[in-house]
């Protein structure tokens, strides 16, 4: 190994690990004295009702977003691969639009358009927030599922299934879905990571999700905030490593989400 | 002819839910920002909101946003390139390479509120590194005017996701630099410098430029990290937009839409530059 390679890799490792290590040290300090080491910050988190409440909300939002996204994007992308291949570049182009319309721009438009709608939609995270999160998930769903559908023979599978007497729902759920399982799982883990970290839209539309609770603790209590930060990083690690494990066999490349920033 | 057309229209029907969804939650909001930016407080169309963008303090926010994005894109791009090359070049053990790429895949997704706090714990006024430098090495960062909630602080924190993103994006291009090219050029008597000047860099350049543009957009659109780090004291465009909705200064809602429109224009220009570079880069990438 070249000596310069050592230097660069050392810089990289230091830059990546020092903040994580500092957060760990911070989370072990006592609130009152600032002395190491105590687990009281972790106890504070575990006994905090708002923590469990907002964590539950964010997890449920993630589950709902994943369910709606899969229900919309799997049949559409399947259909495009089967019958409308000329539509594929158009959808691929649409999938780039969320990068030009980032969350901070999108939320301005969403708040303006849906201001007067019924409160079961506008005032509920299950309505308004999930509607926005499905759009945030769209590019990742598309690129992951599209790669999944390209790696299987959609036409042969569909013909085989239909000549054995299966209808569209059976074909989709019991023939196609199991074959693109890895791609669908990868897309779901990405969506989970997006929703668990999304702050911009939730904050500007005033919904109390897990990242908002995190920000609230950041502003008020330093040591528990460190414990929560590690926990939140742990969630991202979990989702991303699951993604890599799922994608390994299919050659899916690591993906980058932009929703959390 | 007739039946063919009918089959086609039937096939389209199945894509209606998808297109209806994108119209409702992507195109309508985006369209309302575009239109709203050109509407006056009392209705009617006007350019006054856009004109206001070119005045203090809004033009300064764009300058700050663009400066932070350019600085972190270029610094992240160069450092990321060096690290990616160090990890991928021949001679580096395979496990180092897979460790760096796996970790980049995860770290590129660290962002927002947790990342801001991790850096407060590191370089904040009572952060671990700040205290270590002060007590052990007698370097007083805050005494010298540094603050994690300043513009420099935001740039340092953004690098945490910019660097791994660069590594992820540039890795396939570096892998595409064939070993044979290097051998061929050294057989023909080229020095290492000549290899990079006439072969390595020209092949990599479209990928590097494309990746740096991507990094620019990544930093330009970020809101949560800077908001949490600075409590909104560094005026980036997203922070100004956020202040309109979370604060109580909503005198002209169309101004927030105009600010958002400005972001859209910058990001659209970025995309226009990015797509052809991406096409060119795809030629050599494995």
Interface residues (C-beta under 8 A of the other chain):
Chain A: X1 X2 X4 X5 X6 X7 X8 X9 X11 X12 X15 X16 X18 X19 X20 X21 X22 X23 X25 X26 X34 X72 X73 X75 X76 X79 X80 X83 X84 X87 X91 X94 X96 X97 X98 X99 X100 X101 X102 X103 X104 X105 X106 X107 X108 X109 X110 X111 X112 X113 X131 X132 X134 X135 X138 X193 X197 X198 X199 X200 X203 X204 X205 X206 X211 X214 X215 X218 X219 X222 X225 X226 X228 X229 X232 X233 X236 X237 X240 X241 X244 X253 X254 X255 X256 X257 X258 X260 X261
Chain B: X11 X12 X14 X15 X17 X18 X21 X22 X24 X25 X26 X28 X29 X30 X31 X32 X33 X36 X79 X82 X83 X85 X86 X87 X89 X91 X92 X93 X96 X100 X101 X102 X103 X104 X105 X106 X107 X108 X109 X110 X111 X112 X113 X114 X115 X116 X117 X118 X119 X120 X121 X122 X126 X127 X128 X129 X159 X160 X161 X163 X164 X165 X168 X217 X218 X221 X222 X223 X224 X225 X227 X228 X231 X238 X241 X242 X245 X246 X253 X256 X257 X260 X263 X264 X267 X268 X270 X271
